[in-house]
Amino acid sequence: GIREPKNIRVRVGTPLRDVIDFCGGLQEDASKIIFGGPMMGIAQYSMDVPVTKGTSGILVLRSRDVDRSSYTSCISCGRCVDACPMGLLPNVLSRLGERSMWEDALEYNLMDCIECGSCAYVCPVYRPIVHFIKHMKALAREASAKKRQAV
C-alpha cells in the first residue's frame, strides 16, 4: 500500500498525511490505513489524524488484501470461542453488538475482552467482532459516566 515502505521515527503529533508523503505516498490500490498491527490496530478514516504516543506503526493494506468488506450473519461455527484467550463467547457478543445491546453484553463479560483480535482473525465469514465489542464498551462507558454525573 505504501510506495516506499520504511521504518522511521516521527514526532508525536505529525499528521498521518506527512508520514505517508515522506514514504512516497500511497499506491493506487491502497485501501485501508491502520495505526498498529493487523490484529489489534485501529483503522484510520482521515489522513489528517496525528501520530500519537501509542502509534507503534502504520499499516496500509491494498484492495486485494482487504476484500472482506462485507460479512454475513454468524454461522455459529465456534472458531471464535475456541480462539478467545479470555474464555468469552465472541459469537454471542458480536450478535449483541450488531444491535448495540451493551447491557445484555455485560452479562457475557463484555468488559473482560482484551480486544486481541483472535476471534475476528479466525472468523470464516469475516465478522468485525472486535469492532462490535469496542462499540459496546464505548456505549457502556458512556452510560456509566452519565450515571455518575447524575448522582
N, C-alpha and C positions, 0 to 999 in steps of 0.2 A: 503493500500500500504506500510506502514511502519511496521516493526516487533514490535517495542516498541514505540508507539506514546507517545510524551511528550511535555510539554511546557517548553522551555528552552530559556535562553538569550545567544546570541553569539556575539562575536565581529564582527564589520563591517570588511569585507574582508575575513572572514572564508569561505573556499570553501564549496560548497553545499555537496560535497562528504563526507567531515569530519562531517558535521552536521548529515547526514543520517547514517553514520557509528556509530556515538555516540548513535543513536536511534535504534541500532540493525540491520541496513541495510534495504534493500528493500525486500518485499515479492516477491515470484516468479512471481505473476501475476501483479506486478506493471507495469503500462502502461504509465502514464503521470505525469510529475512533474511540479507544478505550484508555482511560487512565488506570494503570495497574496491569495485571495479567489477564489471560483469557478466562480464568475461572472466577476470580474474585474482583476483577476490575469493574469500573463504573463507566458505562457508555457516556460519551460527551455529545451534546447536540448543538454546540456552538464552538466556533473557532476562537471566540473571544474569552473563553474561560481561562483563568490563570492557573499556572502550575502552583501547587500547594506543597506544604512541608511533607505531606503524606504521599505525594506522587512518586511512585517508585519507577515508573516507566510509562511510555506512550506506545500503545499498540494500534496499528492501523491495519484493518483487515480488508481484503479485496472482496468484490462481489461474490466470486465463486467460493470464498471461504465462509460467507455469511448466508448462504442460500437457505436460511432457516427462518425466514421472516414470518412464515405462517405456522401455526401449531394447531393441533386438534384437541379434542377432549381427551382427558386422561383415560388410558386403556386399562388401568389397574394392573399393570404388569408386575409391580412391586420392586422394580430395579432401584428406584429412588430410596425406598425404605431400606433395602439391603445396603445401599451406599452411604446412608446417613451415619456419620460417626457419633452423633448425639442420640441415636435411637429414636428419632422422631418419625412422624408419618408425613413426609413431604407431599405425598399424593393427596391426603386429606387437606393439608394446609393450602396447597395450590388451588384446590376446588373452592375452598372458603375464600381464598384471595381473589378469585375471579369475581366474587360477589361482594368483596370488601367486608366480609363478615369477621372482623378482627376480634370481636368479643367472644365468638364461638372458638376462634383460633387460639385464644388464650388458654382455653381448656385443653388444647392439644400442645401446650408448652411452646407456643409461638416464640416467646422471648428467649428460649434456650437455643434457638437456631444460631449457629456461628457463621452462617452465610458463606460457607466454604465453596459452594457451587457443585459439589459432588453429585447431588440429585439431578440438577439440570444437565450435567455432563453426560449422565447415563440415560437420560430420558429419550426413548425411541421416537417420540412424537414432538420433541423439541419444545416442551412447555417451559416458559420462563418462570420456573418455580421460585428462584431467588428473588426475582423482581416482585412477584406477588407477596412474598414474605416480607421484603423490605417495605413495601407499600403498607401492609397491615401493621407492621411495627411502628411506622410513622403515624398512622391513624391512632394507634393505641397510646403512643407517647403524647400526641396532641390532646387526646381526651383526658389523659391523666393530668396534663398541665392545666387544662381548663378547670378540672375538678379542684385542683389545688388553689387556683385563683379564686374560685367561688367560696372557699372556706374562709 
